[in-house]
């Protein structure tokens, strides 16, 4: 569950930073890049749309998590946020695995990150 929230936060950062130049593009060493993933524009459009929805959910639940005073409440907030994020991704026609896979790929591939940012504009 915490892994999903972390991934969702990464996606939220992507959605929010789409208009800004990517720091990853400036710091990524070409030798460290893996083979680029071949995602279609349609897949990336679904990812961008889902990322924007996940970002909204993340922004909604972050204050709730920060203000939680006990572990039981925090776990309940995590579960609620997780369910909403999973639902948002699925409503875009993606599985959580596909969403997370694209999210990981864009963090490793500056060219893919640029494609996603251009779609997000």
DSSP file (Angstrom, degrees, kcal/mol; ACC not computed):
  #  RESIDUE AA STRUCTURE BP1 BP2  ACC     N-H-->O    O-->H-N    N-H-->O    O-->H-N    TCO  KAPPA ALPHA  PHI   PSI    X-CA   Y-CA   Z-CA
    1    1 A X     >        0   0    0      0, 0.0     4,-2.0     0, 0.0     5,-0.2   0.000 360.0 360.0 360.0 -46.0    0.0    0.0    0.0
    2    2 A X  H  >  +     0   0    0      1,-0.2     4,-2.5     2,-0.2     5,-0.2   0.859 360.0  56.6 -64.6 -33.6    2.8    2.5    0.9
    3    3 A X  H  > S+     0   0    0      2,-0.2     4,-2.6     1,-0.2    -1,-0.2   0.910 106.5  49.8 -61.9 -41.6    4.5    1.6   -2.4
    4    4 A X  H  > S+     0   0    0      2,-0.2     4,-2.9     1,-0.2    -2,-0.2   0.916 110.2  49.6 -63.6 -43.1    1.4    2.6   -4.3
    5    5 A X  H  X S+     0   0    0     -4,-2.0     4,-2.5     2,-0.2    -1,-0.2   0.916 111.3  49.7 -62.1 -42.3    1.1    5.9   -2.4
    6    6 A X  H  X S+     0   0    0     -4,-2.5     4,-2.1     2,-0.2    -2,-0.2   0.929 112.8  46.5 -61.6 -45.0    4.8    6.6   -3.2
    7    7 A X  H  X S+     0   0    0     -4,-2.6     4,-2.5     1,-0.2    -2,-0.2   0.905 111.1  52.6 -62.8 -41.0    4.3    5.8   -6.8
    8    8 A X  H  X S+     0   0    0     -4,-2.9     4,-2.6     1,-0.2    -1,-0.2   0.896 107.5  51.5 -62.6 -39.5    1.2    8.0   -6.8
    9    9 A X  H  X S+     0   0    0     -4,-2.5     4,-2.5     2,-0.2    -1,-0.2   0.890 108.4  51.8 -65.3 -37.8    3.1   10.8   -5.4
   10   10 A X  H  X S+     0   0    0     -4,-2.1     4,-2.2     2,-0.2    -2,-0.2   0.920 111.0  48.0 -61.5 -42.7    5.7   10.4   -8.1
   11   11 A X  H  X S+     0   0    0     -4,-2.5     4,-2.7     2,-0.2    -2,-0.2   0.888 109.6  52.9 -64.6 -38.5    2.9   10.6  -10.6
   12   12 A X  H  X S+     0   0    0     -4,-2.6     4,-2.4     1,-0.2    -2,-0.2   0.912 108.5  49.9 -63.1 -42.0    1.5   13.6   -8.9
   13   13 A X  H  X S+     0   0    0     -4,-2.5     4,-2.0     2,-0.2    -1,-0.2   0.897 110.2  51.3 -63.6 -39.1    4.9   15.3   -9.2
   14   14 A X  H  X S+     0   0    0     -4,-2.2     4,-0.6     2,-0.2    -2,-0.2   0.946 110.7  47.7 -61.2 -47.9    5.1   14.4  -12.9
   15   15 A X  H >< S+     0   0    0     -4,-2.7     3,-0.6     1,-0.2    -2,-0.2   0.883 115.5  45.1 -62.2 -38.3    1.6   15.9  -13.5
   16   16 A X  H 3< S+     0   0    0     -4,-2.4     3,-0.4     1,-0.2    -1,-0.2   0.781 115.8  45.9 -77.0 -26.2    2.5   19.0  -11.6
   17   17 A X  H >< S+     0   0    0     -4,-2.0     3,-1.5    -5,-0.2    -1,-0.2   0.345  77.8 106.8 -98.6   7.7    5.9   19.4  -13.2
   18   18 A X  T << S+     0   0    0     -4,-0.6    -1,-0.2    -3,-0.6    -2,-0.1   0.808  82.6  47.5 -58.1 -30.5    4.8   18.8  -16.8
   19   19 A X  T 3  S+     0   0    0     -3,-0.4    -1,-0.3    -4,-0.2     2,-0.2   0.636 103.5  75.8 -85.3 -13.7    5.2   22.5  -17.7
   20   20 A X  S <  S-     0   0    0     -3,-1.5     2,-0.1     1,-0.1     3,-0.0  -0.655  95.0 -94.9 -97.6 153.6    8.6   22.8  -16.1
   21   21 A X        -     0   0    0     -2,-0.2     2,-0.4     1,-0.1    -1,-0.1  -0.380  47.0-109.0 -63.6 144.1   11.9   21.4  -17.6
   22   22 A X     >  -     0   0    0      1,-0.2     4,-0.7    -4,-0.1     3,-0.3  -0.617  17.6-157.8 -81.2 126.9   12.7   18.0  -16.3
   23   23 A X  H >> S+     0   0    0     -2,-0.4     4,-1.7     1,-0.2     3,-0.7   0.841  94.3  63.8 -67.4 -32.9   15.7   17.8  -13.9
   24   24 A X  H 3> S+     0   0    0      1,-0.3     4,-2.1     2,-0.2    -1,-0.2   0.851  96.5  57.3 -60.6 -33.5   16.0   14.2  -14.8
   25   25 A X  H 34 S+     0   0    0     -3,-0.3    -1,-0.3     1,-0.2    -2,-0.2   0.842 110.3  43.9 -66.1 -31.7   16.8   15.2  -18.4
   26   26 A X  H << S+     0   0    0     -4,-0.7    -1,-0.2    -3,-0.7    -2,-0.2   0.761 122.6  35.1 -84.1 -26.1   19.7   17.3  -17.2
   27   27 A X  H  < S+     0   0    0     -4,-1.7     2,-0.3     2,-0.1    -2,-0.2   0.591  86.1 108.7-107.3 -12.2   21.1   14.8  -14.7
   28   28 A X     <  -     0   0    0     -4,-2.1     2,-0.5    -5,-0.2     5,-0.0  -0.509  63.7-137.1 -72.0 125.5   20.5   11.4  -16.3
   29   29 A X    >   -     0   0    0     -2,-0.3     3,-1.4     1,-0.1     4,-0.5  -0.713   8.3-138.4 -81.7 128.1   23.7    9.8  -17.6
   30   30 A X  G >  S+     0   0    0     -2,-0.5     3,-1.2     1,-0.3    -1,-0.1   0.848 102.0  57.9 -56.2 -35.6   23.2    8.3  -21.1
   31   31 A X  G 3  S+     0   0    0      1,-0.3    -1,-0.3    -3,-0.0    -3,-0.0   0.767 102.5  55.4 -66.3 -24.5   25.2    5.2  -20.1
   32   32 A X  G <  S+     0   0    0     -3,-1.4    -1,-0.3     2,-0.0    -2,-0.2   0.542  84.1 109.3 -86.7  -6.8   22.9    4.5  -17.3
   33   33 A X    <   -     0   0    0     -3,-1.2     2,-0.1    -4,-0.5    76,-0.1  -0.418  60.6-140.2 -73.8 143.5   19.7    4.4  -19.4
   34   34 A X        -     0   0    0     74,-0.3     3,-0.1     1,-0.2    -1,-0.1  -0.429  45.9 -66.1 -88.9 173.2   17.9    1.2  -20.1
   35   35 A X        -     0   0    0     -2,-0.1    -1,-0.2     1,-0.1    74,-0.0  -0.388  66.1-103.1 -58.9 134.4   16.4    0.3  -23.4
   36   36 A X        -     0   0    0      1,-0.1     2,-0.2    -3,-0.1    -1,-0.1  -0.321  31.5-122.2 -64.5 141.1   13.6    2.7  -24.1
   37   37 A X        -     0   0    0     68,-0.1     2,-1.1    -3,-0.1    -1,-0.1  -0.591  17.3-131.0 -80.0 144.0   10.1    1.3  -23.6
   38   38 A X        +     0   0    0     -2,-0.2     2,-0.4    74,-0.0    -1,-0.1  -0.759  37.9 166.4-100.4  89.5    7.8    1.5  -26.6
   39   39 A X        -     0   0    0     -2,-1.1     2,-0.1    63,-0.0    -2,-0.0  -0.849  32.0-125.6-103.1 139.2    4.6    3.0  -25.4
   40   40 A X     >  -     0   0    0     -2,-0.4     4,-2.2     1,-0.1     5,-0.2  -0.350  23.8-112.5 -75.7 161.8    2.0    4.3  -27.8
   41   41 A X  H  > S+     0   0    0      1,-0.2     4,-2.6     2,-0.2     5,-0.2   0.878 119.4  56.9 -60.7 -36.9    0.6    7.8  -27.6
   42   42 A X  H  > S+     0   0    0      2,-0.2     4,-2.0     1,-0.2    -1,-0.2   0.913 107.2  47.4 -62.2 -42.6   -2.7    6.3  -26.6
   43   43 A X  H  > S+     0   0    0      1,-0.2     4,-2.2     2,-0.2    -1,-0.2   0.920 113.6  47.7 -63.4 -43.0   -1.1    4.6  -23.6
   44   44 A X  H  X S+     0   0    0     -4,-2.2     4,-2.7     2,-0.2    -2,-0.2   0.853 108.5  54.5 -68.6 -33.9    0.7    7.7  -22.6
   45   45 A X  H  X S+     0   0    0     -4,-2.6     4,-2.4     2,-0.2    -1,-0.2   0.909 109.7  47.6 -64.6 -41.1   -2.5    9.8  -23.0
   46   46 A X  H  X S+     0   0    0     -4,-2.0     4,-2.8     2,-0.2    -2,-0.2   0.910 111.9  50.9 -63.2 -41.4   -4.2    7.4  -20.6
   47   47 A X  H  X S+     0   0    0     -4,-2.2     4,-3.0     2,-0.2    -2,-0.2   0.928 110.4  48.2 -62.3 -45.8   -1.2    7.7  -18.2
   48   48 A X  H  X S+     0   0    0     -4,-2.7     4,-2.2     2,-0.2    -2,-0.2   0.929 113.3  47.5 -61.2 -45.9   -1.3   11.5  -18.3
   49   49 A X  H  X S+     0   0    0     -4,-2.4     4,-1.7     1,-0.2    -2,-0.2   0.931 114.8  45.5 -61.9 -46.0   -5.0   11.6  -17.6
   50   50 A X  H  X S+     0   0    0     -4,-2.8     4,-2.8     1,-0.2    -2,-0.2   0.896 110.4  55.2 -63.9 -39.6   -4.7    9.0  -14.8
   51   51 A X  H  X S+     0   0    0     -4,-3.0     4,-2.5     1,-0.2    -1,-0.2   0.892 106.0  51.1 -61.2 -40.5   -1.7   10.9  -13.3
   52   52 A X  H  X S+     0   0    0     -4,-2.2     4,-1.8     2,-0.2    -1,-0.2   0.910 112.5  45.8 -63.9 -41.4   -3.6   14.1  -13.2
   53   53 A X  H  X S+     0   0    0     -4,-1.7     4,-2.1     2,-0.2    -2,-0.2   0.903 112.6  50.2 -67.9 -40.5   -6.5   12.4  -11.3
   54   54 A X  H  X S+     0   0    0     -4,-2.8     4,-2.9     1,-0.2    -2,-0.2   0.883 108.0  54.8 -63.7 -37.9   -4.0   10.7   -9.0
   55   55 A X  H  X S+     0   0    0     -4,-2.5     4,-2.6     2,-0.2    -1,-0.2   0.908 107.5  49.1 -62.1 -42.0   -2.4   14.0   -8.3
   56   56 A X  H  X S+     0   0    0     -4,-1.8     4,-2.0     2,-0.2    -1,-0.2   0.924 113.0  47.0 -63.0 -44.2   -5.7   15.5   -7.3
   57   57 A X  H  X S+     0   0    0     -4,-2.1     4,-2.3     2,-0.2    -2,-0.2   0.915 111.7  51.3 -64.0 -42.6   -6.4   12.6   -4.9
   58   58 A X  H  X S+     0   0    0     -4,-2.9     4,-2.2     1,-0.2    -2,-0.2   0.915 110.3  48.7 -60.6 -43.6   -2.8   12.8   -3.5
   59   59 A X  H  X S+     0   0    0     -4,-2.6     4,-0.7     1,-0.2    -1,-0.2   0.854 111.9  50.6 -64.9 -34.0   -3.3   16.5   -2.8
   60   60 A X  H  X S+     0   0    0     -4,-2.0     4,-0.5    -5,-0.2    -2,-0.2   0.892 117.7  37.1 -69.4 -40.0   -6.6   15.8   -1.2
   61   61 A X  H  X S+     0   0    0     -4,-2.3     4,-2.5     1,-0.2     5,-0.2   0.681  96.3  78.9 -92.3 -18.6   -5.3   13.1    1.1
   62   62 A X  H  X S+     0   0    0     -4,-2.2     4,-2.6     1,-0.2     5,-0.2   0.930  96.8  46.3 -57.7 -47.4   -1.8   14.5    2.0
   63   63 A X  H  X S+     0   0    0     -4,-0.7     4,-2.0     1,-0.2    -1,-0.2   0.891 111.6  52.8 -62.6 -35.8   -3.2   16.9    4.6
   64   64 A X  H  X S+     0   0    0     -4,-0.5     4,-0.6     2,-0.2    -1,-0.2   0.908 111.2  46.1 -64.3 -40.8   -5.3   14.1    6.1
   65   65 A X  H >< S+     0   0    0     -4,-2.5     3,-0.8     1,-0.2    -2,-0.2   0.913 112.4  50.4 -66.8 -42.2   -2.3   11.9    6.4
   66   66 A X  H 3< S+     0   0    0     -4,-2.6    -1,-0.2     1,-0.2    -2,-0.2   0.816 112.6  46.5 -66.9 -30.3   -0.2   14.7    7.9
   67   67 A X  H 3< S+     0   0    0     -4,-2.0    -1,-0.2    -5,-0.2     2,-0.2   0.506  83.3 116.0 -91.9  -3.4   -2.9   15.5   10.5
   68   68 A X    <<  -     0   0    0     -3,-0.8     3,-0.0    -4,-0.6    -3,-0.0  -0.471  46.4-167.2 -66.8 131.9   -3.5   11.8   11.5
   69   69 A X        +     0   0    0     -2,-0.2     2,-0.3     1,-0.1    -1,-0.1   0.630  64.0  39.2 -98.8 -15.2   -2.6   11.4   15.1
   70   70 A X  S  > S-     0   0    0      1,-0.1     4,-2.2     0, 0.0     5,-0.1  -0.934  78.8-116.2-136.5 160.9   -2.6    7.6   15.3
   71   71 A X  H  > S+     0   0    0     -2,-0.3     4,-2.8     1,-0.2     5,-0.2   0.854 111.5  56.1 -63.4 -38.1   -1.5    4.6   13.2
   72   72 A X  H  > S+     0   0    0      2,-0.2     4,-1.9     1,-0.2    -1,-0.2   0.914 110.4  44.8 -62.7 -42.9   -5.0    3.2   12.8
   73   73 A X  H  > S+     0   0    0      2,-0.2     4,-2.4     1,-0.2    -1,-0.2   0.917 112.6  51.9 -65.8 -43.3   -6.3    6.5   11.4
   74   74 A X  H  X S+     0   0    0     -4,-2.2     4,-2.6     1,-0.2    -2,-0.2   0.917 109.6  49.4 -59.9 -44.5   -3.3    6.8    9.1
   75   75 A X  H  X S+     0   0    0     -4,-2.8     4,-2.6     1,-0.2    -1,-0.2   0.888 110.2  51.1 -62.7 -39.5   -3.8    3.3    7.8
   76   76 A X  H  X S+     0   0    0     -4,-1.9     4,-2.4     2,-0.2    -1,-0.2   0.911 110.5  48.4 -64.1 -42.0   -7.5    4.1    7.1
   77   77 A X  H  X S+     0   0    0     -4,-2.4     4,-2.7     2,-0.2     5,-0.2   0.915 111.2  51.2 -64.9 -42.6   -6.6    7.2    5.2
   78   78 A X  H  X S+     0   0    0     -4,-2.6     4,-3.0     2,-0.2    -2,-0.2   0.935 111.2  47.8 -57.8 -47.5   -4.0    5.3    3.2
   79   79 A X  H  X S+     0   0    0     -4,-2.6     4,-2.6     1,-0.2    -2,-0.2   0.917 112.8  48.0 -61.3 -44.2   -6.5    2.6    2.3
   80   80 A X  H  X S+     0   0    0     -4,-2.4     4,-2.0     2,-0.2    -1,-0.2   0.924 114.8  45.1 -63.5 -45.0   -9.1    5.2    1.3
   81   81 A X  H  X S+     0   0    0     -4,-2.7     4,-2.6     2,-0.2    -2,-0.2   0.916 112.5  52.3 -64.3 -43.4   -6.6    7.1   -0.9
   82   82 A X  H  X S+     0   0    0     -4,-3.0     4,-2.8    -5,-0.2     5,-0.2   0.920 108.6  50.0 -59.7 -46.1   -5.3    3.9   -2.4
   83   83 A X  H  X S+     0   0    0     -4,-2.6     4,-2.3     1,-0.2    -1,-0.2   0.909 112.3  47.4 -60.1 -43.1   -8.8    2.8   -3.4
   84   84 A X  H  X S+     0   0    0     -4,-2.0     4,-2.3     2,-0.2    -1,-0.2   0.900 113.3  48.1 -66.6 -40.0   -9.6    6.1   -5.0
   85   85 A X  H  X S+     0   0    0     -4,-2.6     4,-2.3     2,-0.2    -2,-0.2   0.925 112.3  48.2 -67.1 -44.3   -6.2    6.1   -6.9
   86   86 A X  H  X S+     0   0    0     -4,-2.8     4,-2.6     1,-0.2    -2,-0.2   0.920 112.5  49.9 -60.8 -43.5   -6.7    2.6   -8.1
   87   87 A X  H  X S+     0   0    0     -4,-2.3     4,-2.4    -5,-0.2    -2,-0.2   0.908 109.5  51.2 -61.4 -43.1  -10.2    3.4   -9.2
   88   88 A X  H  X S+     0   0    0     -4,-2.3     4,-0.7     2,-0.2    -1,-0.2   0.908 111.7  47.2 -61.9 -42.9   -9.0    6.5  -11.1
   89   89 A X  H ><>S+     0   0    0     -4,-2.3     5,-1.5     1,-0.2     3,-0.9   0.931 113.0  48.1 -64.9 -46.1   -6.3    4.5  -12.9
   90   90 A X  H ><5S+     0   0    0     -4,-2.6     3,-2.0     1,-0.3    -2,-0.2   0.860 104.3  59.8 -65.1 -35.7   -8.7    1.7  -13.9
   91   91 A X  H 3<5S+     0   0    0     -4,-2.4    -1,-0.3     1,-0.3    -2,-0.2   0.728 100.1  58.0 -65.7 -19.8  -11.3    4.3  -15.1
   92   92 A X  T <<5S-     0   0    0     -3,-0.9    -1,-0.3    -4,-0.7    -2,-0.2   0.409 125.5-104.4 -87.1   2.2   -8.7    5.4  -17.6
   93   93 A X  T < 5S+     0   0    0     -3,-2.0     2,-0.3     1,-0.3    -3,-0.2   0.741  83.4 116.7  84.2  23.7   -8.5    1.9  -19.0
   94   94 A X      < -     0   0    0     -5,-1.5    -1,-0.3   -48,-0.1     2,-0.2  -0.856  60.1-128.1-120.7 156.3   -5.2    1.0  -17.3
   95   95 A X     >  -     0   0    0     -2,-0.3     4,-2.4     1,-0.1     5,-0.2  -0.640  30.7-113.9 -91.3 162.3   -4.1   -1.6  -14.8
   96   96 A X  H  > S+     0   0    0     -2,-0.2     4,-3.0     1,-0.2     5,-0.2   0.887 119.2  55.4 -61.0 -37.6   -2.2   -0.4  -11.8
   97   97 A X  H  > S+     0   0    0      2,-0.2     4,-2.4     1,-0.2    -1,-0.2   0.906 108.1  46.9 -63.3 -42.0    0.8   -2.5  -13.1
   98   98 A X  H  > S+     0   0    0      2,-0.2     4,-2.5     1,-0.2     5,-0.2   0.936 113.6  48.7 -63.9 -46.1    0.7   -0.6  -16.5
   99   99 A X  H  X S+     0   0    0     -4,-2.4     4,-2.4     1,-0.2    -2,-0.2   0.943 114.5  44.5 -58.6 -49.9    0.4    2.7  -14.7
  100  100 A X  H  X S+     0   0    0     -4,-3.0     4,-2.5     1,-0.2    -1,-0.2   0.866 111.2  55.1 -65.0 -36.0    3.4    1.9  -12.4
  101  101 A X  H  X S+     0   0    0     -4,-2.4     4,-2.4    -5,-0.2    -1,-0.2   0.924 110.7  43.7 -63.3 -44.9    5.4    0.5  -15.3
  102  102 A X  H  X S+     0   0    0     -4,-2.5     4,-2.6     2,-0.2     5,-0.2   0.914 112.0  54.7 -65.8 -41.3    5.0    3.7  -17.3
  103  103 A X  H  X S+     0   0    0     -4,-2.4     4,-1.1    -5,-0.2    -2,-0.2   0.919 111.8  43.5 -58.3 -44.7    5.8    5.8  -14.2
  104  104 A X  H  X S+     0   0    0     -4,-2.5     4,-0.8     1,-0.2     3,-0.2   0.899 112.3  53.6 -67.1 -40.7    9.0    3.8  -13.6
  105  105 A X  H >X S+     0   0    0     -4,-2.4     4,-1.4     1,-0.2     3,-0.8   0.894 105.8  51.8 -63.4 -40.8    9.9    4.0  -17.3
  106  106 A X  H 3< S+     0   0    0     -4,-2.6     7,-0.3     1,-0.3    -1,-0.2   0.797 105.0  57.0 -69.6 -25.1    9.6    7.8  -17.5
  107  107 A X  H 3< S+     0   0    0     -4,-1.1    -1,-0.3    -3,-0.2    -2,-0.2   0.732 115.6  37.2 -73.5 -20.9   11.9    8.2  -14.5
  108  108 A X  H << S+     0   0    0     -4,-0.8     2,-0.5    -3,-0.8   -74,-0.3   0.573 113.2  58.0-104.1 -13.3   14.6    6.2  -16.4
  109  109 A X     X  -     0   0    0     -4,-1.4     4,-2.4     1,-0.1     3,-0.3  -0.893  56.8-169.1-128.0 100.8   14.1    7.5  -19.9
  110  110 A X  H  > S+     0   0    0     -2,-0.5     4,-2.2     1,-0.2    -1,-0.1   0.835  90.7  54.7 -58.6 -33.9   14.4   11.3  -20.5
  111  111 A X  H  > S+     0   0    0      2,-0.2     4,-2.0     1,-0.2    -1,-0.2   0.902 109.7  46.4 -67.4 -39.5   12.9   11.0  -24.0
  112  112 A X  H  > S+     0   0    0     -3,-0.3     4,-2.5     2,-0.2    -2,-0.2   0.898 110.2  53.9 -67.3 -40.0    9.9    9.2  -22.7
  113  113 A X  H  X S+     0   0    0     -4,-2.4     4,-2.6    -7,-0.3    -2,-0.2   0.909 108.1  50.5 -58.6 -42.5    9.5   11.8  -20.0
  114  114 A X  H  X S+     0   0    0     -4,-2.2     4,-2.3     2,-0.2    -1,-0.2   0.900 108.7  51.3 -65.0 -40.5    9.6   14.5  -22.7
  115  115 A X  H  X S+     0   0    0     -4,-2.0     4,-2.0     2,-0.2    -2,-0.2   0.930 111.6  47.6 -60.1 -44.9    6.9   12.7  -24.7
  116  116 A X  H  X S+     0   0    0     -4,-2.5     4,-2.1     1,-0.2    -2,-0.2   0.914 111.2  50.6 -63.5 -43.5    4.7   12.5  -21.6
  117  117 A X  H  X S+     0   0    0     -4,-2.6     4,-0.8     1,-0.2    -1,-0.2   0.890 109.7  50.7 -63.7 -38.4    5.3   16.2  -20.8
  118  118 A X  H >< S+     0   0    0     -4,-2.3     3,-0.5     1,-0.2    -1,-0.2   0.881 110.8  48.6 -67.0 -37.3    4.3   17.2  -24.3
  119  119 A X  H 3< S+     0   0    0     -4,-2.0    -1,-0.2     1,-0.2    -2,-0.2   0.861 107.4  57.0 -67.5 -35.3    1.1   15.1  -24.1
  120  120 A X  H 3<        0   0    0     -4,-2.1    -1,-0.2     1,-0.3    -2,-0.2   0.670 360.0 360.0 -71.9 -16.5    0.3   16.8  -20.7
  121  121 A X    <<        0   0    0     -4,-0.8    -1,-0.3    -3,-0.5    -2,-0.1   0.504 360.0 360.0 -69.6 360.0    0.5   20.3  -22.2
